[in-house]
């Protein structure tokens, strides 16, 4: 198998995990590069890998470079000069289209973990992928570029769970409920699980797929309790999310919804920030004449999610509850993963939210590298064979569990 050169873009919490997991599997790849605006952040990741002794092959260490991905010339130069075959985009979602276009131009496979965002727009009309990434489908196909969209956990692994259930358990699917709960705690008064700016931007509107049509709901309005495996009963709230927008196109289901767990403290803080205008993405001018974006100010005041890793305890549970039919029976299936914050820190000095996003992206890169997922076109995860993905994720410490319930005969 040809060992292909790989590039990781970004140096946040998810990139931190991805770099560790690439290091643990560096015998599979050629040259490995990590780039970011902050060379200091890149170096901190390398120091962490050395500290945990996570290089499988100590002769193939990660090389770091400084790069502003919006500098298109620099980005193209790195892809070309370093002969990059696989690019994992773990930078801000504002960068997606810039990086994707550079990959198409330079012949690199492309992987991301979140949908593209326009800084001037929030929660655009669905389906979101059609507004940006899917417009490059023909270019990827014509140039033989593998582009795998949304290869984190949600979106990502949950999409694979849906296609796995469809292939192995159901003749038809009625409802898909994706549920994401972080039952962990940390020592900060208030913090978000991932980039605060992206976190808050996706909670402005709730777009859901109901009865095969898009419906807009109020944020944090509908809720339900669910008894999750291991972590017990949790309250989850209906919200919008990336994966609904591809699943609604690629999976024939009547309804697809996303539910996320929030504590009452989080909701209180969120509502105060929102109600006084601090979550606005629009530029304002202060009395002193300074032009600021309130949302960016809030982000600057909150802890970097990466810094929470040493303090987190508890577990996450992310899964998909699917209802449908199999032969003559109604069937309900919960397919899920439990991830432990402390175990993640012990392995790669990260918390579980970053871990569950970073490991799947690297798994996708490995499957492209070995040819299994090198499909030479743009796809979302549910369009690929989920079986090798789920098997590889288990080998990389993200285990899938399934609870199956057969109901009344039709």
BANUKOL-519350 format. One record per residue: z, x negated, y negated of N, C-alpha, C in turn. Coordinates in steps of 0.05 Angstrom, whole numbers, padded with zeros to 5 digits, always signed. Layout:
ZXYZXYZXY ...
//
This chain:
+00000-00017+00024+00000+00000+00000+00000-00017-00025 -00018-00012-00044-00019-00027-00069+00006-00021-00085 +00018-00043-00095+00042-00040-00112+00033-00036-00141 +00039-00014-00152+00029-00007-00178+00050-00012-00200 +00040-00022-00223+00058-00027-00245+00068-00001-00257 +00093+00000-00265+00105+00025-00275+00119+00020-00302 +00117+00041-00319+00129+00040-00345+00148+00063-00349 +00172+00058-00358+00192+00078-00365+00193+00078-00396 +00188+00101-00408+00190+00103-00437+00215+00119-00445 +00232+00106-00461+00257+00119-00469+00281+00102-00459 +00304+00105-00473+00328+00090-00465+00353+00108-00468 +00349+00134-00465+00372+00152-00466+00385+00155-00438 +00400+00176-00435+00415+00180-00410+00398+00183-00385 +00376+00198-00387+00358+00202-00364+00343+00176-00358 +00334+00162-00378+00320+00137-00374+00339+00116-00361 +00364+00117-00369+00384+00100-00357+00385+00104-00326 +00387+00129-00318+00387+00135-00289+00361+00127-00276 +00338+00133-00289+00312+00126-00277+00309+00097-00273 +00318+00081-00292+00316+00052-00290+00333+00042-00266 +00357+00053-00263+00374+00046-00240+00360+00052-00213 +00348+00076-00212+00336+00085-00187+00310+00069-00181 +00295+00062-00202+00272+00045-00199+00281+00018-00189 +00302+00007-00200+00313-00019-00191+00321-00018-00161 +00333+00005-00153+00341+00008-00125+00317+00009-00106 +00293+00015-00117+00269+00018-00102+00246+00000-00112 +00254-00023-00124+00234-00039-00138+00216-00054-00119 +00222-00054-00093+00204-00066-00074+00178-00050-00070 +00179-00024-00080+00155-00007-00077+00135-00011-00099 +00144-00024-00121+00127-00025-00145+00119-00054-00151 +00099-00056-00169+00092-00082-00180+00110-00088-00204 +00099-00095-00226+00115-00101-00250+00127-00076-00261 +00152-00078-00271+00167-00054-00281+00175-00060-00310 +00169-00040-00327+00175-00043-00356+00191-00020-00366 +00209-00026-00384+00225-00005-00398+00221-00010-00428 +00212+00011-00442+00207+00008-00471+00221+00030-00486 +00229+00023-00511+00242+00042-00529+00241+00032-00557 +00246+00049-00576+00249+00040-00604+00272+00020-00607 +00293+00024-00590+00317+00007-00591+00317-00013-00568 +00311-00038-00574+00312-00059-00554+00341-00063-00544 +00360-00057-00562+00389-00060-00555+00395-00040-00533 +00385-00015-00535+00391+00005-00515+00378-00002-00488 +00354-00014-00489+00341-00024-00465+00358-00045-00451 +00368-00064-00467+00384-00086-00456+00410-00075-00444 +00422-00055-00456+00446-00043-00445+00441-00031-00417 +00418-00019-00414+00410-00008-00388+00408-00031-00367 +00394-00053-00375+00392-00076-00357+00419-00087-00350 +00437-00088-00369+00464-00098-00364+00478-00081-00344 +00474-00054-00346+00487-00036-00327+00476-00040-00299 +00450-00043-00297+00438-00048-00270+00449-00073-00258 +00451-00094-00274+00463-00119-00264+00492-00115-00256 +00507-00101-00272+00535-00096-00267+00539-00082-00240 +00522-00062-00234+00524-00047-00209+00509-00060-00187 +00496-00083-00192+00480-00097-00172+00460-00079-00158 +00445-00065-00174+00427-00044-00164+00398-00053-00159 +00392-00079-00164+00366-00088-00157+00363-00092-00127 +00344-00079-00114+00340-00083-00086+00327-00110-00081 +00307-00117-00097+00293-00143-00096+00299-00157-00123 +00316-00177-00122+00324-00190-00146+00302-00207-00159 +00280-00210-00145+00257-00225-00156+00239-00207-00173 +00244-00181-00173+00227-00162-00188+00244-00146-00208 +00253-00159-00229+00271-00146-00248+00255-00132-00270 +00268-00113-00282+00255-00097-00303+00252-00113-00328 +00228-00112-00340+00223-00125-00365+00225-00104-00388 +00235-00112-00411+00238-00094-00433+00221-00102-00457 +00213-00081-00472+00197-00085-00496+00205-00064-00516 +00202-00071-00542+00207-00052-00563+00181-00036-00569 +00183-00010-00572+00160+00006-00577+00167+00032-00591 +00153+00038-00612+00153+00064-00625+00129+00079-00614 +00134+00099-00597+00111+00112-00583+00092+00126-00602 +00101+00132-00627+00083+00145-00646+00064+00124-00658 +00069+00099-00653+00050+00078-00660+00029+00077-00637 +00008+00092-00640-00011+00096-00619-00024+00069-00611 -00029+00052-00630-00042+00026-00623-00023+00010-00605 +00002+00008-00612+00021-00007-00596+00024+00005-00568 +00025+00032-00566+00028+00045-00541+00004+00039-00523 -00020+00042-00534-00045+00036-00519-00045+00007-00510 -00036-00011-00527-00036-00040-00520-00018-00046-00496 +00006-00033-00496+00024-00038-00474+00013-00027-00448 +00002-00003-00449-00010+00009-00424-00033-00009-00414 -00049-00019-00432-00072-00035-00424-00064-00063-00416 -00049-00077-00432-00042-00105-00427-00024-00109-00403 -00007-00089-00398+00012-00090-00375+00000-00078-00350 -00025-00068-00353-00039-00055-00330-00021-00034-00317 -00012-00015-00333+00007+00006-00324-00009+00027-00308 +00001+00032-00284-00011+00053-00266+00004+00079-00266 +00030+00077-00272+00047+00101-00272+00066+00100-00296 +00066+00121-00312+00083+00123-00336+00102+00146-00332 +00128+00140-00335+00149+00161-00335+00158+00165-00363 +00152+00187-00375+00158+00194-00402+00186+00206-00403 +00206+00191-00412+00233+00201-00415+00242+00198-00444 +00223+00197-00462+00229+00197-00490+00234+00225-00500 +00236+00229-00526+00239+00256-00537+00215+00273-00530 +00220+00299-00526+00198+00318-00520+00178+00320-00543 +00185+00311-00566+00166+00310-00589+00143+00290-00584 +00147+00272-00564+00127+00250-00559+00107+00257-00537 +00111+00279-00523+00095+00284-00499+00065+00281-00502 +00054+00294-00522+00025+00294-00525+00014+00267-00532 +00029+00252-00548+00021+00225-00556+00019+00207-00531 +00040+00209-00514+00041+00192-00490+00020+00202-00469 +00018+00228-00466-00002+00239-00447-00030+00230-00454 -00037+00232-00480-00064+00224-00488-00069+00194-00484 -00048+00178-00488-00051+00149-00483-00055+00143-00453 -00041+00158-00436-00044+00154-00407-00072+00162-00398 -00083+00184-00409-00110+00192-00402-00130+00171-00410 -00126+00160-00434-00144+00140-00445-00143+00114-00429 -00120+00107-00419-00116+00081-00406-00114+00082-00375 -00118+00106-00364-00119+00108-00335-00092+00107-00320 -00071+00115-00334-00044+00115-00322-00036+00143-00313 -00024+00145-00290-00012+00171-00282+00011+00177-00301 +00016+00202-00305+00036+00211-00325+00057+00229-00312 +00082+00225-00319+00104+00242-00310+00122+00248-00334 +00130+00273-00337+00151+00279-00357+00172+00298-00344 +00192+00304-00360+00214+00321-00349+00219+00346-00366 +00204+00349-00388+00209+00372-00406+00183+00378-00420 +00181+00402-00430+00156+00412-00444+00154+00399-00472 +00129+00397-00482+00126+00386-00508+00137+00404-00530 +00148+00392-00551+00159+00407-00573+00146+00398-00599 +00139+00417-00616+00130+00411-00643+00154+00413-00661 +00161+00392-00675+00185+00392-00692+00186+00415-00712 +00163+00425-00720+00162+00446-00741+00163+00474-00729 +00163+00477-00702+00163+00503-00689+00185+00505-00669 +00196+00529-00665+00217+00533-00646+00210+00557-00628 +00213+00553-00602+00208+00575-00583+00182+00590-00589 +00160+00576-00586+00134+00589-00591+00128+00611-00571 +00107+00625-00576+00100+00647-00557+00092+00635-00530 +00099+00649-00509+00093+00639-00482+00064+00645-00474 +00055+00630-00452+00070+00609-00438+00069+00583-00453 +00091+00569-00456+00093+00546-00473+00073+00524-00464 +00070+00519-00438+00052+00497-00429+00024+00501-00439 +00016+00526-00442-00012+00532-00451-00016+00524-00480 +00005+00521-00496+00003+00514-00524-00003+00484-00527 +00003+00468-00507+00000+00439-00510-00011+00426-00485 +00006+00420-00465-00002+00404-00442-00026+00415-00427 -00027+00440-00421-00049+00451-00405-00076+00448-00419 -00076+00444-00445-00101+00439-00459-00114+00412-00451 -00099+00395-00437-00110+00370-00427-00117+00370-00398 -00117+00394-00385-00123+00396-00357-00151+00385-00350 -00171+00393-00366-00198+00384-00360-00201+00354-00364 -00188+00343-00384-00189+00314-00389-00177+00299-00365 -00154+00308-00355-00142+00295-00332-00160+00296-00308 -00172+00320-00303-00190+00323-00280-00215+00305-00283 -00227+00305-00306-00251+00290-00310-00246+00260-00308 -00222+00251-00316-00216+00222-00315-00200+00214-00290 -00195+00233-00272-00180+00227-00248-00151+00218-00253 -00138+00231-00273-00111+00224-00280-00091+00244-00268 -00072+00233-00253-00050+00249-00243-00030+00253-00265 -00025+00278-00272-00005+00284-00293+00014+00305-00281 +00039+00298-00276+00058+00316-00264+00078+00325-00286 +00077+00350-00293+00093+00361-00314+00120+00372-00305 +00141+00366-00320+00167+00378-00315+00179+00368-00289 +00181+00342-00285+00191+00331-00260+00220+00322-00262 +00236+00338-00276+00265+00333-00275+00278+00351-00254 +00300+00363-00260+00312+00382-00241+00304+00410-00249 +00310+00418-00274+00301+00444-00283+00290+00440-00312 +00264+00438-00314+00243+00442-00294+00241+00418-00275 +00229+00424-00252+00224+00402-00232+00232+00411-00204 +00256+00402-00197+00265+00408-00169+00267+00438-00164 +00276+00453-00184+00278+00482-00180+00250+00494-00175 +00229+00483-00187+00202+00492-00182+00194+00486-00153 +00202+00462-00143+00198+00455-00115+00213+00473-00097 +00237+00481-00104+00253+00500-00088+00238+00526-00085 +00226+00535-00107+00212+00561-00106+00188+00559-00087 +00172+00537-00089+00149+00535-00072+00157+00530-00043 +00179+00515-00039+00190+00511-00012+00198+00538+00001 +00212+00554-00014+00220+00580-00004+00196+00598+00002 +00177+00597-00016+00152+00613-00013+00138+00605+00013 +00136+00579+00018+00122+00568+00041+00136+00573+00068 +00163+00573+00067+00178+00572+00092+00195+00597+00098 +00199+00614+00077+00218+00636+00081+00208+00664+00074 +00188+00665+00056+00181+00692+00045+00151+00698+00050 +00146+00723+00055+00118+00734+00054+00111+00742+00026 +00131+00753+00012+00127+00761-00016+00153+00757-00031 +00151+00751-00057+00174+00746-00074+00176+00767-00095 +00200+00778-00098+00204+00798-00119+00216+00785-00144 +00240+00773-00141+00254+00761-00164+00262+00732-00159 +00260+00716-00180+00269+00688-00180+00289+00685-00202 +00313+00677-00195+00334+00672-00215+00343+00643-00213 +00336+00627-00232+00344+00599-00233+00371+00598-00247 +00390+00584-00235+00418+00583-00245+00428+00555-00247 +00438+00548-00271+00447+00521-00277+00475+00522-00288 +00494+00510-00273+00522+00510-00282+00533+00481-00281 +00545+00473-00303+00560+00448-00304+00589+00455-00305 +00603+00450-00282+00632+00456-00281+00648+00432-00287 +00635+00412-00299+00649+00387-00306+00663+00389-00333 +00682+00371-00338+00696+00370-00363+00696+00341-00373 +00698+00338-00400+00699+00312-00412+00721+00312-00434 +00724+00290-00448+00746+00288-00467+00739+00293-00496 +00715+00305-00501+00706+00309-00528+00711+00339-00536 +00715+00343-00562+00720+00370-00572+00696+00388-00566 +00672+00377-00572+00647+00393-00568+00625+00373-00564 +00608+00378-00544+00585+00361-00538+00565+00377-00522 +00540+00369-00523+00519+00381-00507+00514+00364-00483 +00502+00376-00462+00497+00361-00437+00474+00342-00440 +00455+00347-00458+00432+00330-00463+00427+00330-00493 +00405+00317-00501+00398+00314-00530+00406+00340-00545 +00425+00338-00565+00433+00362-00579+00411+00377-00593 +00392+00362-00604+00370+00375-00619+00353+00392-00601 +00346+00381-00577+00330+00396-00558+00347+00419-00546 +00372+00413-00541+00390+00433-00529+00392+00458-00547 +00396+00454-00573+00399+00477-00591+00372+00491-00596 +00350+00476-00597+00325+00488-00603+00316+00508-00582 +00324+00503-00557+00315+00521-00536+00332+00546-00534 +00353+00548-00550+00371+00571-00549+00368+00588-00574 +00343+00589-00585+00338+00606-00608+00327+00633-00599 +00310+00633-00580+00299+00658-00568+00301+00657-00538 +00301+00680-00525+00302+00681-00496+00276+00695-00487 +00257+00678-00477+00233+00689-00465+00237+00690-00435 +00234+00714-00423+00236+00717-00394+00212+00733-00384 +00207+00729-00358+00184+00743-00344+00196+00766-00329 +00192+00791-00339+00203+00815-00327+00180+00834-00321 +00180+00843-00295+00159+00862-00286+00131+00852-00294 +00127+00826-00290+00101+00813-00294+00091+00815-00323 +00110+00813-00342+00103+00810-00370+00125+00795-00385 +00117+00783-00407+00136+00768-00423+00152+00786-00440 +00179+00782-00440+00197+00798-00456+00216+00779-00471 +00220+00785-00496+00239+00769-00513+00266+00783-00515 +00287+00769-00508+00314+00780-00508+00331+00764-00528 +00353+00776-00537+00372+00762-00555+00387+00740-00539 +00393+00718-00553+00407+00696-00540+00436+00702-00533 +00444+00692-00510+00471+00695-00500+00482+00724-00500 +00463+00742-00496+00470+00771-00496+00476+00781-00468 +00457+00776-00450+00461+00785-00422+00475+00764-00406 +00494+00772-00390+00509+00753-00374+00517+00766-00347 +00524+00749-00328+00533+00759-00302+00551+00737-00290 +00567+00746-00271+00584+00727-00255+00570+00722-00228 +00572+00698-00219+00561+00691-00193+00580+00672-00179 +00584+00676-00153+00602+00659-00138+00586+00636-00126 +00586+00614-00140+00571+00590-00132+00584+00575-00109 +00568+00563-00092+00580+00546-00071+00595+00523-00084 +00617+00516-00072+00634+00493-00079+00649+00498-00105 +00635+00505-00127+00649+00507-00153+00660+00535-00159 +00654+00555-00143+00666+00581-00146+00652+00599-00167 +00666+00620-00174+00655+00640-00193+00652+00629-00221 +00628+00632-00231+00621+00623-00258+00606+00645-00273 +00609+00646-00300+00594+00664-00316+00569+00650-00326 +00546+00662-00322+00520+00651-00331+00506+00670-00350 +00492+00659-00369+00479+00675-00390+00448+00673-00388 +00435+00695-00392+00406+00695-00392+00395+00679-00416 +00377+00660-00410+00365+00645-00431+00337+00637-00424 +00323+00626-00443+00295+00617-00437+00295+00588-00427 +00274+00581-00413+00272+00553-00403+00243+00547-00395 +00238+00520-00394+00210+00511-00389+00198+00522-00364 +00213+00521-00342+00200+00526-00316+00190+00555-00312 +00202+00573-00327+00193+00601-00326+00163+00602-00334 +00155+00585-00352+00129+00587-00364+00107+00577-00346 +00113+00560-00327+00093+00553-00307+00096+00570-00282 +00120+00576-00274+00124+00592-00250+00111+00620-00253 +00112+00631-00277+00100+00657-00281+00070+00657-00277 +00058+00633-00282+00029+00631-00277+00022+00624-00249 +00039+00607-00236+00032+00596-00210+00044+00610-00186 +00065+00627-00190+00078+00640-00168+00077+00671-00173 +00069+00685-00153+00066+00714-00155+00093+00727-00151 +00109+00729-00172+00135+00742-00171+00136+00763-00193 +00151+00785-00188+00153+00806-00208+00170+00797-00232 +00192+00783-00227+00209+00775-00249+00220+00746-00244 +00221+00731-00265+00231+00703-00264+00249+00699-00288 +00274+00692-00282+00294+00689-00304+00309+00662-00301 +00320+00653-00323+00336+00629-00322+00364+00635-00333 +00385+00627-00318+00412+00632-00326+00427+00606-00328 +00442+00603-00350+00458+00578-00353+00487+00584-00359 +00504+00568-00348+00533+00571-00353+00542+00559-00380 +00557+00574-00395+00569+00565-00420+00598+00572-00421 +00615+00555-00430+00643+00562-00434+00645+00578-00460 +00667+00592-00462+00672+00608-00486+00675+00589-00510 +00685+00565-00506+00688+00546-00528+00660+00537-00538 +00642+00531-00519+00615+00524-00527+00602+00546-00543 +00604+00571-00533+00592+00593-00547+00603+00597-00575 +00630+00594-00578+00642+00596-00604+00631+00575-00624 +00629+00550-00614+00619+00529-00632+00589+00534-00638 +00574+00541-00618+00546+00547-00622+00542+00569-00643 +00556+00591-00640+00553+00613-00658+00560+00607-00687 +00582+00591-00690+00589+00583-00717+00567+00566-00730 +00558+00546-00715+00536+00528-00725+00511+00545-00732 +00504+00563-00714+00480+00579-00718+00483+00598-00742 +00506+00611-00744+00510+00631-00765+00512+00620-00793 +00519+00595-00796+00520+00583-00822+00496+00566-00828 +00476+00567-00810+00450+00554-00815+00448+00525-00807 +00467+00515-00793+00466+00486-00786+00448+00480-00762 +00437+00501-00749+00419+00496-00727+00390+00500-00735 +00385+00502-00761+00358+00505-00771+00342+00479-00769 +00317+00482-00762+00299+00459-00761+00284+00455-00787 +00289+00472-00807+00275+00471-00832+00289+00452-00852 +00274+00436-00867+00285+00418-00886+00298+00433-00910 +00322+00424-00917+00335+00435-00941+00341+00412-00960 +00348+00419-00985+00355+00399-01005+00384+00403-01014 +00400+00381-01012+00428+00383-01020+00430+00383-01051 +00454+00388-01061+00459+00387-01090+00453+00360-01102 +00455+00339-01085+00450+00312-01095+00420+00305-01093 +00404+00324-01084+00375+00319-01082+00366+00307-01056 +00384+00305-01037+00376+00293-01010+00363+00315-00994 +00341+00307-00981+00327+00326-00963+00336+00320-00935 +00347+00340-00922+00358+00337-00895+00349+00361-00877 +00349+00356-00851+00345+00378-00832+00372+00384-00819 +00383+00407-00824+00410+00413-00814+00414+00406-00784 +00395+00413-00768+00397+00408-00739+00400+00378-00733 +00385+00362-00748+00387+00333-00744+00414+00322-00753 +00426+00334-00774+00452+00326-00783+00473+00332-00762 +00471+00356-00750+00490+00364-00728+00487+00344-00705 +00462+00338-00698+00458+00319-00676+00472+00292-00682 +00469+00283-00707+00481+00257-00714+00512+00258-00713 +00523+00281-00716+00553+00284-00716+00564+00287-00688 +00548+00295-00669+00558+00301-00642+00556+00275-00625 +00572+00274-00603+00571+00251-00585+00543+00249-00572 +00534+00225-00568+00510+00221-00551+00518+00228-00523 +00504+00246-00510+00511+00254-00482+00514+00231-00463 +00500+00209-00468+00502+00186-00451+00530+00174-00451 +00544+00177-00474+00571+00165-00477+00592+00181-00462 +00586+00204-00453+00605+00221-00439+00610+00212-00410 +00591+00196-00399+00592+00189-00371+00619+00179-00360 +00632+00161-00374+00658+00151-00363+00680+00172-00361 +00677+00194-00376+00699+00213-00379+00694+00239-00362 +00670+00243-00353+00664+00268-00340+00677+00269-00312 +00689+00292-00306+00698+00298-00279+00687+00326-00271 +00686+00331-00245+00676+00357-00236+00647+00355-00225 +00635+00378-00222+00609+00380-00209+00590+00398-00224 +00564+00394-00218+00544+00413-00226+00533+00428-00202 +00523+00452-00207+00508+00466-00186+00483+00478-00199 +00460+00469-00189+00434+00480-00199+00419+00491-00175 +00411+00516-00177+00397+00528-00155+00380+00551-00162 +00366+00562-00142+00348+00584-00146+00356+00606-00127 +00361+00630-00137+00367+00654-00121+00341+00670-00120 +00330+00673-00096+00304+00686-00092+00307+00711-00075 +00296+00733-00084+00296+00757-00068+00267+00765-00062 +00262+00773-00037+00235+00781-00029+00235+00792-00001 +00213+00791+00012+00210+00801+00039+00200+00780+00058 +00208+00782+00083+00198+00765+00105+00195+00783+00129 +00170+00787+00137+00163+00805+00159+00173+00833+00152 +00193+00843+00167+00202+00870+00163+00229+00871+00149 +00238+00848+00138+00265+00848+00127+00264+00840+00097 +00283+00851+00082+00289+00840+00056+00305+00815+00060 +00300+00795+00043+00313+00770+00046+00323+00760+00019 +00347+00748+00019+00357+00734-00005+00363+00706+00003 +00356+00687-00014+00359+00659-00008+00370+00645-00033 +00391+00629-00029+00400+00611-00051+00396+00583-00042 +00378+00569-00056+00372+00541-00050+00381+00524-00073 +00398+00503-00068+00413+00491-00090+00421+00462-00084 +00431+00449-00105+00442+00422-00103+00469+00422-00117 +00488+00408-00105+00514+00402-00118+00514+00372-00125 +00521+00366-00150+00522+00338-00158+00549+00332-00171 +00560+00310-00164+00587+00302-00173+00586+00282-00195 +00598+00288-00218+00598+00270-00241+00609+00243-00234 +00631+00242-00221+00645+00216-00216+00628+00199-00196 +00615+00212-00177+00599+00197-00158+00575+00184-00172 +00564+00199-00191+00541+00189-00207+00549+00165-00223 +00573+00167-00235+00583+00144-00251+00588+00120-00233 +00599+00124-00210+00604+00102-00192+00578+00088-00183 +00557+00103-00180+00532+00092-00171+00515+00079-00193 +00512+00093-00216+00494+00084-00236+00505+00086-00265 +00531+00090-00267+00544+00092-00293+00532+00114-00311 +00529+00137-00299+00517+00160-00313+00533+00185-00306 +00528+00207-00320+00539+00233-00313+00517+00249-00297 +00526+00271-00285+00509+00285-00266+00485+00299-00279 +00487+00307-00304+00465+00320-00317+00441+00301-00320 +00447+00277-00329+00425+00257-00331+00416+00248-00303 +00434+00247-00284+00427+00239-00257+00408+00258-00244 +00414+00284-00247+00396+00304-00235+00369+00306-00248 +00366+00296-00272+00339+00295-00285+00325+00269-00279 +00339+00247-00278+00326+00221-00274+00317+00215-00246 +00333+00222-00226+00326+00217-00198+00300+00231-00190 +00296+00257-00197+00271+00270-00190+00246+00258-00203 +00249+00248-00227+00226+00235-00240+00217+00210-00225 +00237+00194-00217+00231+00170-00201+00219+00178-00174 +00230+00199-00162+00219+00208-00136+00190+00216-00139 +00183+00230-00161+00155+00237-00165+00138+00212-00168 +00148+00191-00182+00134+00166-00185+00129+00152-00158 +00149+00153-00140+00145+00142-00114+00124+00157-00098 +00124+00183-00100+00104+00199-00086+00076+00195-00097 +00073+00190-00123+00047+00182-00134+00039+00155-00123 +00058+00137-00124+00053+00109-00116+00044+00107-00087 +00055+00123-00069+00047+00122-00041+00024+00140-00034 +00013+00154-00055-00011+00170-00051-00007+00199-00044 +00018+00207-00037+00023+00234-00028+00019+00254-00050 +00028+00246-00075+00025+00264-00098+00005+00254-00118 -00012+00235-00111-00032+00224-00130-00056+00242-00129 -00054+00265-00143-00074+00287-00139-00097+00285-00159 -00096+00266-00178-00119+00262-00197-00125+00286-00215 -00104+00301-00221-00107+00324-00239-00079+00331-00251 -00078+00349-00270-00053+00358-00281-00041+00381-00265 -00016+00378-00258-00002+00399-00243+00027+00402-00252 +00038+00426-00247+00067+00429-00248+00077+00426-00220 +00103+00421-00217+00115+00414-00191+00109+00435-00170 +00110+00461-00177+00106+00481-00156+00078+00481-00144 +00059+00467-00156+00032+00465-00145+00029+00443-00125 +00050+00428-00120+00049+00405-00101+00065+00412-00076 +00060+00397-00055+00075+00401-00030+00104+00393-00035 +00123+00413-00032+00151+00407-00038+00165+00391-00016 +00155+00392+00008+00170+00381+00031+00176+00351+00028 +00156+00334+00022+00163+00306+00019+00181+00300-00004 +00179+00317-00025+00196+00314-00049+00225+00319-00042 +00230+00341-00029+00258+00349-00022+00270+00329-00002 +00253+00319+00016+00262+00299+00035+00269+00273+00021 +00253+00264+00002+00258+00240-00013+00282+00242-00031 +00285+00265-00043+00309+00270-00060+00335+00266-00045 +00335+00275-00020+00359+00272-00003+00364+00242+00001 +00343+00227+00006+00347+00198+00011+00357+00184-00014 +00352+00197-00038+00360+00185-00063+00385+00199-00074 +00400+00212-00057+00427+00224-00063+00427+00250-00078 +00405+00265-00076+00405+00293-00086+00398+00311-00062 +00418+00321-00050+00415+00337-00025+00411+00366-00031 +00393+00378-00016+00387+00407-00019+00402+00423+00003 +00414+00444-00006+00428+00463+00013+00415+00490+00010 +00417+00506+00032+00405+00533+00032+00424+00553+00044 +00428+00575+00030+00443+00597+00041+00424+00620+00044 +00421+00631+00068+00401+00651+00074+00415+00677+00082 +00406+00699+00069+00418+00725+00075+00395+00745+00082 +00396+00755+00106+00377+00777+00113+00389+00803+00107 +00373+00821+00096+00384+00847+00087+00373+00869+00105 +00373+00894+00096+00365+00916+00112+00336+00915+00120 +00330+00926+00143+00302+00928+00152+00288+00948+00133 +00263+00941+00125+00248+00958+00107+00240+00984+00121 
//
